[in-house]
């Protein structure tokens, strides 16, 4: 199951305040167009992070 979703399913405590997501797969910046891959973890491919992320990657 994806941990990075297209939209939040829980109550929001701060809308629009996250600009970077750091996971075990890599680092993603939040942009108005979607998520931008800043860095991949060692051994992780773009295809792997795309498959594990529901949100749009740009």
The 8 nearest C-alpha neighbors of each residue, nearest first, counted from 0:
[[1, 2, 51, 52, 53, 3, 4, 50],
 [0, 2, 51, 52, 3, 53, 4, 50],
 [1, 3, 4, 0, 52, 51, 53, 22],
 [4, 2, 52, 1, 53, 54, 5, 51],
 [3, 5, 53, 54, 6, 2, 1, 7],
 [6, 4, 54, 53, 3, 7, 55, 52],
 [7, 5, 4, 8, 54, 3, 9, 53],
 [6, 8, 9, 4, 5, 11, 10, 3],
 [7, 9, 6, 10, 4, 11, 5, 3],
 [10, 8, 7, 11, 12, 6, 4, 13],
 [11, 9, 12, 8, 7, 13, 14, 6],
 [12, 10, 13, 9, 14, 7, 8, 15],
 [11, 13, 10, 14, 9, 16, 15, 7],
 [14, 12, 11, 16, 15, 17, 10, 7],
 [13, 15, 16, 11, 12, 17, 7, 10],
 [16, 14, 17, 13, 18, 29, 11, 12],
 [15, 17, 14, 13, 18, 19, 12, 29],
 [18, 16, 15, 19, 29, 20, 14, 13],
 [17, 19, 29, 28, 16, 20, 30, 15],
 [20, 18, 28, 27, 29, 17, 21, 26],
 [21, 19, 27, 26, 28, 22, 18, 29],
 [20, 22, 26, 25, 27, 19, 23, 24],
 [23, 21, 24, 25, 26, 20, 27, 40],
 [22, 24, 25, 40, 21, 26, 39, 43],
 [25, 23, 40, 22, 39, 48, 43, 26],
 [24, 26, 39, 40, 22, 38, 23, 21],
 [25, 27, 21, 38, 37, 20, 36, 22],
 [28, 26, 36, 20, 35, 37, 19, 34],
 [27, 29, 19, 35, 34, 18, 20, 30],
 [28, 30, 34, 18, 19, 33, 27, 35],
 [31, 29, 33, 32, 34, 28, 35, 18],
 [30, 32, 33, 29, 34, 35, 28, 15],
 [33, 31, 30, 57, 34, 55, 29, 56],
 [34, 32, 55, 30, 56, 31, 57, 29],
 [33, 35, 56, 29, 28, 57, 30, 27],
 [34, 36, 28, 57, 27, 56, 37, 29],
 [37, 35, 27, 38, 26, 28, 34, 39],
 [38, 36, 26, 27, 35, 28, 39, 25],
 [37, 39, 26, 25, 36, 40, 27, 24],
 [38, 40, 25, 43, 24, 26, 41, 44],
 [39, 41, 25, 24, 43, 42, 38, 23],
 [42, 40, 43, 39, 24, 25, 44, 38],
 [41, 43, 40, 44, 39, 24, 47, 45],
 [44, 42, 40, 41, 39, 47, 24, 45],
 [45, 43, 47, 46, 48, 42, 39, 40],
 [44, 46, 48, 47, 49, 43, 39, 36],
 [45, 47, 49, 44, 48, 50, 43, 51],
 [48, 46, 50, 44, 49, 45, 51, 43],
 [47, 49, 51, 45, 50, 46, 52, 24],
 [50, 48, 46, 52, 47, 51, 45, 56],
 [49, 51, 47, 48, 52, 46, 53, 1],
 [50, 52, 48, 1, 49, 47, 53, 0],
 [53, 51, 49, 3, 1, 54, 50, 48],
 [52, 54, 4, 5, 1, 3, 55, 51],
 [53, 55, 5, 4, 52, 3, 56, 33],
 [56, 54, 33, 34, 57, 53, 5, 52],
 [55, 57, 34, 33, 35, 54, 49, 36],
 [56, 35, 34, 33, 55, 32, 36, 30]]
